[in-house]
Amino acid sequence: MVIFQLSEEILKIAREVTAREKPEEALTIILRRYIQGRIAECEEEIKKFESKYGMSIKDFYEKLGRDFPLTWEHERDYMDWDWAIAEIEELKERLKKLEKYGS
């Protein structure tokens, strides 16, 4: 177990907003909610691209350069779309790691 110094004021706020006395429980709740919020944001980003192009990222990638010219916009959209998918996977792994702390 790693021990580190955390501001008493931050711990106090974490305990108050989560109604948990144990710092680990309070921080776990806060982290879980933050991660769930980021996942929701990424899912919205993915939906935005699926709506914009009317297809999945796989289909878009196959058509990129053929049906969709290799413009800065298309390449940037592909990178942002792919990043949102990768971020969701990473965030879900972090949620699994938090499960051992309960709440």
OpenMM code with the backbone's topology and positions (N, CA, C; nanometers):
from openmm import Vec3, app, unit

residues = "MET VAL ILE PHE GLN LEU SER GLU GLU ILE LEU LYS ILE ALA ARG GLU VAL THR ALA ARG GLU LYS PRO GLU GLU ALA LEU THR ILE ILE LEU ARG ARG TYR ILE GLN GLY ARG ILE ALA GLU CYS GLU GLU GLU ILE LYS LYS PHE GLU SER LYS TYR GLY MET SER ILE LYS ASP PHE TYR GLU LYS LEU GLY ARG ASP PHE PRO LEU THR TRP GLU HIS GLU ARG ASP TYR MET ASP TRP ASP TRP ALA ILE ALA GLU ILE GLU GLU LEU LYS GLU ARG LEU LYS LYS LEU GLU LYS TYR GLY SER".split()
positions = [
    Vec3(0.0842, -0.1185, 0.0000),
    Vec3(0.0000, 0.0000, 0.0000),
    Vec3(0.0882, 0.1241, 0.0000),
    Vec3(0.0590, 0.2154, -0.0883),
    Vec3(0.1330, 0.3399, -0.0970),
    Vec3(0.0620, 0.4437, -0.0117),
    Vec3(0.1385, 0.5110, 0.0698),
    Vec3(0.0825, 0.6163, 0.1550),
    Vec3(0.1327, 0.7500, 0.1005),
    Vec3(0.0436, 0.8451, 0.0912),
    Vec3(0.0828, 0.9775, 0.0449),
    Vec3(0.0056, 1.0821, 0.1230),
    Vec3(0.0573, 1.2009, 0.1189),
    Vec3(-0.0040, 1.3132, 0.1899),
    Vec3(-0.1105, 1.3758, 0.1019),
    Vec3(-0.2288, 1.3912, 0.1553),
    Vec3(-0.3372, 1.4558, 0.0843),
    Vec3(-0.3924, 1.5660, 0.1738),
    Vec3(-0.4206, 1.6769, 0.1152),
    Vec3(-0.4722, 1.7911, 0.1898),
    Vec3(-0.5926, 1.7512, 0.2748),
    Vec3(-0.5918, 1.7911, 0.3994),
    Vec3(-0.7058, 1.7643, 0.4886),
    Vec3(-0.8332, 1.8283, 0.4354),
    Vec3(-0.8198, 1.9443, 0.3745),
    Vec3(-0.9375, 2.0130, 0.3187),
    Vec3(-0.9984, 1.9315, 0.2045),
    Vec3(-0.9130, 1.8754, 0.1187),
    Vec3(-0.9635, 1.7928, 0.0088),
    Vec3(-1.0314, 1.6683, 0.0639),
    Vec3(-0.9701, 1.6052, 0.1624),
    Vec3(-1.0320, 1.4873, 0.2236),
    Vec3(-1.1655, 1.5218, 0.2886),
    Vec3(-1.1705, 1.6349, 0.3532),
    Vec3(-1.2943, 1.6789, 0.4186),
    Vec3(-1.4056, 1.6963, 0.3147),
    Vec3(-1.3731, 1.7616, 0.2046),
    Vec3(-1.4723, 1.7827, 0.0980),
    Vec3(-1.5153, 1.6489, 0.0393),
    Vec3(-1.4204, 1.5603, 0.0153),
    Vec3(-1.4524, 1.4276, -0.0405),
    Vec3(-1.5462, 1.3522, 0.0524),
    Vec3(-1.5180, 1.3570, 0.1807),
    Vec3(-1.6048, 1.2889, 0.2770),
    Vec3(-1.7440, 1.3509, 0.2802),
    Vec3(-1.7501, 1.4835, 0.2749),
    Vec3(-1.8794, 1.5530, 0.2817),
    Vec3(-1.9660, 1.5239, 0.1590),
    Vec3(-1.9076, 1.5319, 0.0417),
    Vec3(-1.9893, 1.5158, -0.0799),
    Vec3(-2.0298, 1.3706, -0.1044),
    Vec3(-1.9561, 1.2766, -0.0448),
    Vec3(-1.9895, 1.1350, -0.0646),
    Vec3(-2.0570, 1.0729, 0.0572),
    Vec3(-2.0575, 1.1436, 0.1683),
    Vec3(-2.1125, 1.0918, 0.2946),
    Vec3(-2.0413, 0.9636, 0.3378),
    Vec3(-1.9127, 0.9574, 0.3086),
    Vec3(-1.8298, 0.8430, 0.3499),
    Vec3(-1.7187, 0.8936, 0.4404),
    Vec3(-1.6910, 0.8229, 0.5458),
    Vec3(-1.5877, 0.8634, 0.6401),
    Vec3(-1.4483, 0.8179, 0.5943),
    Vec3(-1.4413, 0.6969, 0.5394),
    Vec3(-1.3117, 0.6437, 0.4968),
    Vec3(-1.2659, 0.7138, 0.3691),
    Vec3(-1.1432, 0.7659, 0.3694),
    Vec3(-1.0924, 0.8353, 0.2503),
    Vec3(-1.0946, 0.7476, 0.1247),
    Vec3(-1.0617, 0.6191, 0.1391),
    Vec3(-1.0599, 0.5304, 0.0230),
    Vec3(-1.1987, 0.5176, -0.0388),
    Vec3(-1.2995, 0.5066, 0.0455),
    Vec3(-1.4364, 0.4968, -0.0054),
    Vec3(-1.4785, 0.6260, -0.0745),
    Vec3(-1.4486, 0.7383, -0.0103),
    Vec3(-1.4867, 0.8677, -0.0670),
    Vec3(-1.4190, 0.8897, -0.2023),
    Vec3(-1.2890, 0.8645, -0.2077),
    Vec3(-1.2166, 0.8849, -0.3332),
    Vec3(-1.2588, 0.7846, -0.4404),
    Vec3(-1.2916, 0.6642, -0.3996),
    Vec3(-1.3386, 0.5646, -0.4955),
    Vec3(-1.4695, 0.6088, -0.5595),
    Vec3(-1.5593, 0.6601, -0.4792),
    Vec3(-1.6878, 0.7087, -0.5317),
    Vec3(-1.6654, 0.8242, -0.6284),
    Vec3(-1.5822, 0.9170, -0.5896),
    Vec3(-1.5540, 1.0333, -0.6745),
    Vec3(-1.4888, 0.9903, -0.8048),
    Vec3(-1.3898, 0.9033, -0.7966),
    Vec3(-1.3223, 0.8552, -0.9175),
    Vec3(-1.4183, 0.7790, -1.0080),
    Vec3(-1.5008, 0.6930, -0.9478),
    Vec3(-1.5956, 0.6160, -1.0276),
    Vec3(-1.6903, 0.7099, -1.1032),
    Vec3(-1.7427, 0.8088, -1.0343),
    Vec3(-1.8354, 0.9021, -1.0996),
    Vec3(-1.7652, 0.9820, -1.2102),
    Vec3(-1.6418, 1.0214, -1.1835),
    Vec3(-1.5657, 1.0954, -1.2860),
    Vec3(-1.5436, 1.0073, -1.4089),
    Vec3(-1.5002, 0.8840, -1.3847),
    Vec3(-1.4718, 0.7929, -1.4959),
    Vec3(-1.6000, 0.7637, -1.5738),
    Vec3(-1.7100, 0.7419, -1.5043),
    Vec3(-1.8372, 0.7182, -1.5723),
    Vec3(-1.8777, 0.8391, -1.6569),
    Vec3(-1.8503, 0.9573, -1.6067),
    Vec3(-1.8783, 1.0791, -1.6826),
    Vec3(-1.7936, 1.0891, -1.8076),
    Vec3(-1.6643, 1.0541, -1.7957),
    Vec3(-1.5752, 1.0553, -1.9128),
    Vec3(-1.6200, 0.9517, -2.0150),
    Vec3(-1.6624, 0.8347, -1.9681),
    Vec3(-1.7117, 0.7317, -2.0606),
    Vec3(-1.8340, 0.7848, -2.1363),
    Vec3(-1.9242, 0.8502, -2.0651),
    Vec3(-2.0437, 0.9065, -2.1293),
    Vec3(-2.0039, 1.0117, -2.2336),
    Vec3(-1.9061, 1.0948, -2.2023),
    Vec3(-1.8590, 1.1953, -2.2979),
    Vec3(-1.8009, 1.1289, -2.4225),
    Vec3(-1.7228, 1.0251, -2.4029),
    Vec3(-1.6637, 0.9533, -2.5163),
    Vec3(-1.7715, 0.8866, -2.6005),
    Vec3(-1.8715, 0.8295, -2.5352),
    Vec3(-1.9816, 0.7663, -2.6082),
    Vec3(-2.0567, 0.8695, -2.6914),
    Vec3(-2.0744, 0.9886, -2.6386),
    Vec3(-2.1396, 1.0957, -2.7149),
    Vec3(-2.0546, 1.1355, -2.8351),
    Vec3(-1.9250, 1.1411, -2.8156),
    Vec3(-1.8324, 1.1732, -2.9246),
    Vec3(-1.8440, 1.0681, -3.0358),
    Vec3(-1.8484, 0.9421, -2.9974),
    Vec3(-1.8614, 0.8331, -3.0944),
    Vec3(-1.9952, 0.8445, -3.1687),
    Vec3(-2.1027, 0.8701, -3.0950),
    Vec3(-2.2347, 0.8864, -3.1577),
    Vec3(-2.2341, 1.0021, -3.2570),
    Vec3(-2.1629, 1.1092, -3.2212),
    Vec3(-2.1533, 1.2260, -3.3095),
    Vec3(-2.0904, 1.1858, -3.4431),
    Vec3(-1.9823, 1.1090, -3.4384),
    Vec3(-1.9171, 1.0671, -3.5616),
    Vec3(-2.0011, 0.9655, -3.6387),
    Vec3(-2.0648, 0.8735, -3.5673),
    Vec3(-2.1510, 0.7757, -3.6344),
    Vec3(-2.2674, 0.8458, -3.7045),
    Vec3(-2.3209, 0.9497, -3.6418),
    Vec3(-2.4290, 1.0266, -3.7020),
    Vec3(-2.3782, 1.1089, -3.8202),
    Vec3(-2.2628, 1.1708, -3.8038),
    Vec3(-2.2046, 1.2552, -3.9091),
    Vec3(-2.1780, 1.1750, -4.0360),
    Vec3(-2.1235, 1.0541, -4.0187),
    Vec3(-2.0845, 0.9737, -4.1345),
    Vec3(-2.1818, 0.8610, -4.1661),
    Vec3(-2.2769, 0.8342, -4.0756),
    Vec3(-2.3765, 0.7318, -4.1008),
    Vec3(-2.3215, 0.5907, -4.1041),
    Vec3(-2.2151, 0.5666, -4.0268),
    Vec3(-2.1524, 0.4340, -4.0272),
    Vec3(-2.0634, 0.4178, -3.9050),
    Vec3(-2.0134, 0.2964, -3.8890),
    Vec3(-1.9201, 0.2671, -3.7799),
    Vec3(-1.7803, 0.3152, -3.8180),
    Vec3(-1.6930, 0.3193, -3.7205),
    Vec3(-1.5556, 0.3611, -3.7476),
    Vec3(-1.4868, 0.2627, -3.8427),
    Vec3(-1.5187, 0.1354, -3.8294),
    Vec3(-1.4585, 0.0338, -3.9174),
    Vec3(-1.4946, 0.0627, -4.0629),
    Vec3(-1.6231, 0.0879, -4.0867),
    Vec3(-1.6671, 0.1192, -4.2231),
    Vec3(-1.6052, 0.2501, -4.2720),
    Vec3(-1.5990, 0.3476, -4.1846),
    Vec3(-1.5393, 0.4758, -4.2216),
    Vec3(-1.3930, 0.4569, -4.2604),
    Vec3(-1.3203, 0.3798, -4.1811),
    Vec3(-1.1779, 0.3559, -4.2090),
    Vec3(-1.1598, 0.2892, -4.3457),
    Vec3(-1.2464, 0.1924, -4.3767),
    Vec3(-1.2376, 0.1222, -4.5050),
    Vec3(-1.2651, 0.2157, -4.6228),
    Vec3(-1.3476, 0.3181, -4.6000),
    Vec3(-1.3836, 0.4110, -4.7078),
    Vec3(-1.2946, 0.5352, -4.7116),
    Vec3(-1.2160, 0.5537, -4.6079),
    Vec3(-1.1280, 0.6712, -4.6008),
    Vec3(-1.0227, 0.6616, -4.7104),
    Vec3(-1.0138, 0.7656, -4.7894),
    Vec3(-0.9204, 0.7675, -4.9009),
    Vec3(-0.9837, 0.7205, -5.0307),
    Vec3(-1.0973, 0.6522, -5.0200),
    Vec3(-1.1691, 0.6051, -5.1379),
    Vec3(-1.2979, 0.6864, -5.1542),
    Vec3(-1.3914, 0.6683, -5.0614),
    Vec3(-1.5188, 0.7426, -5.0665),
    Vec3(-1.5096, 0.8760, -4.9932),
    Vec3(-1.4178, 0.8834, -4.8998),
    Vec3(-1.3921, 1.0077, -4.8264),
    Vec3(-1.2480, 1.0487, -4.8552),
    Vec3(-1.2300, 1.1667, -4.9143),
    Vec3(-1.0922, 1.2083, -4.9460),
    Vec3(-1.0084, 1.2252, -4.8187),
    Vec3(-0.8801, 1.2085, -4.8340),
    Vec3(-0.7877, 1.2239, -4.7207),
    Vec3(-0.7657, 1.3722, -4.6913),
    Vec3(-0.8694, 1.4316, -4.6336),
    Vec3(-0.8598, 1.5718, -4.5943),
    Vec3(-0.8216, 1.5787, -4.4474),
    Vec3(-0.7806, 1.6970, -4.4057),
    Vec3(-0.7455, 1.7160, -4.2649),
    Vec3(-0.8655, 1.6837, -4.1766),
    Vec3(-0.9844, 1.7278, -4.2187),
    Vec3(-1.1059, 1.7039, -4.1394),
    Vec3(-1.1328, 1.5545, -4.1227),
    Vec3(-1.1263, 1.4792, -4.2321),
    Vec3(-1.1552, 1.3357, -4.2246),
    Vec3(-1.0509, 1.2614, -4.1415),
    Vec3(-0.9263, 1.2952, -4.1599),
    Vec3(-0.8218, 1.2291, -4.0815),
    Vec3(-0.8331, 1.2638, -3.9336),
    Vec3(-0.8628, 1.3896, -3.9060),
    Vec3(-0.8785, 1.4339, -3.7671),
    Vec3(-0.9998, 1.3654, -3.7041),
    Vec3(-1.1097, 1.3582, -3.7772),
    Vec3(-1.2280, 1.2897, -3.7256),
    Vec3(-1.1960, 1.1439, -3.6952),
    Vec3(-1.1240, 1.0780, -3.7862),
    Vec3(-1.0887, 0.9383, -3.7624),
    Vec3(-1.0043, 0.9249, -3.6355),
    Vec3(-0.9056, 1.0115, -3.6197),
    Vec3(-0.8187, 1.0039, -3.5014),
    Vec3(-0.8973, 1.0299, -3.3729),
    Vec3(-0.9844, 1.1296, -3.3737),
    Vec3(-1.0649, 1.1603, -3.2552),
    Vec3(-1.1634, 1.0472, -3.2238),
    Vec3(-1.2212, 0.9908, -3.3257),
    Vec3(-1.3157, 0.8804, -3.3132),
    Vec3(-1.2447, 0.7596, -3.2528),
    Vec3(-1.1302, 0.7253, -3.3106),
    Vec3(-1.0517, 0.6119, -3.2627),
    Vec3(-1.0044, 0.6349, -3.1191),
    Vec3(-0.9640, 0.7568, -3.0885),
    Vec3(-0.9192, 0.7892, -2.9533),
    Vec3(-1.0325, 0.7722, -2.8524),
    Vec3(-1.1529, 0.8140, -2.8887),
    Vec3(-1.2682, 0.7996, -2.7981),
    Vec3(-1.2954, 0.6526, -2.7679),
    Vec3(-1.2838, 0.5680, -2.8683),
    Vec3(-1.3033, 0.4245, -2.8484),
    Vec3(-1.1956, 0.3683, -2.7567),
    Vec3(-1.0711, 0.4047, -2.7817),
    Vec3(-0.9594, 0.3563, -2.6998),
    Vec3(-0.9716, 0.4073, -2.5560),
    Vec3(-1.0150, 0.5317, -2.5409),
    Vec3(-1.0288, 0.5891, -2.4069),
    Vec3(-1.1360, 0.5156, -2.3270),
    Vec3(-1.2456, 0.4804, -2.3918),
    Vec3(-1.3509, 0.4044, -2.3231),
    Vec3(-1.2955, 0.2726, -2.2718),
    Vec3(-1.2202, 0.2033, -2.3544),
    Vec3(-1.1624, 0.0754, -2.3127),
    Vec3(-1.0714, 0.0934, -2.1908),
    Vec3(-0.9870, 0.1955, -2.1936),
    Vec3(-0.8959, 0.2224, -2.0826),
    Vec3(-0.9728, 0.2606, -1.9558),
    Vec3(-1.0731, 0.3441, -1.9705),
    Vec3(-1.1523, 0.3868, -1.8560),
    Vec3(-1.2282, 0.2705, -1.7936),
    Vec3(-1.2787, 0.1804, -1.8755),
    Vec3(-1.3490, 0.0628, -1.8232),
    Vec3(-1.2534, -0.0265, -1.7444),
    Vec3(-1.1305, -0.0371, -1.7892),
    Vec3(-1.0297, -0.1134, -1.7148),
    Vec3(-1.0035, -0.0488, -1.5789),
    Vec3(-0.9985, 0.0818, -1.5762),
    Vec3(-0.9770, 0.1511, -1.4492),
    Vec3(-1.0952, 0.1342, -1.3550),
    Vec3(-1.2164, 0.1321, -1.4098),
    Vec3(-1.3342, 0.1050, -1.3261),
    Vec3(-1.3246, -0.0333, -1.2632),
    Vec3(-1.2788, -0.1313, -1.3403),
    Vec3(-1.2622, -0.2661, -1.2861),
    Vec3(-1.1636, -0.2662, -1.1702),
    Vec3(-1.0568, -0.1898, -1.1826),
    Vec3(-0.9571, -0.1823, -1.0755),
    Vec3(-1.0171, -0.1214, -0.9491),
    Vec3(-1.1097, -0.0290, -0.9653),
    Vec3(-1.1743, 0.0353, -0.8498),
    Vec3(-1.2732, -0.0569, -0.7791),
    Vec3(-1.3206, -0.1592, -0.8484),
    Vec3(-1.4209, -0.2500, -0.7899),
    Vec3(-1.3741, -0.3112, -0.6591),
    Vec3(-1.2461, -0.3362, -0.6443),
    Vec3(-1.1979, -0.3998, -0.5228),
    Vec3(-1.2124, -0.3107, -0.3992),
    Vec3(-1.2409, -0.1832, -0.4212),
    Vec3(-1.2595, -0.0905, -0.3092),
    Vec3(-1.4060, -0.0724, -0.2731),
    Vec3(-1.4943, -0.1369, -0.3468),
    Vec3(-1.6370, -0.1333, -0.3138),
    Vec3(-1.7051, -0.0032, -0.3478),
    Vec3(-1.8201, 0.0176, -0.2839),
    Vec3(-1.9077, 0.1339, -0.3018),
    Vec3(-1.9569, 0.1382, -0.4420),
] * unit.nanometer
topology = app.Topology()
chain = topology.addChain("A")
for resn in residues:
    res = topology.addResidue(resn, chain)
    for name in ("N", "CA", "C"):
        topology.addAtom(name, app.Element.getBySymbol(name[0]), res)
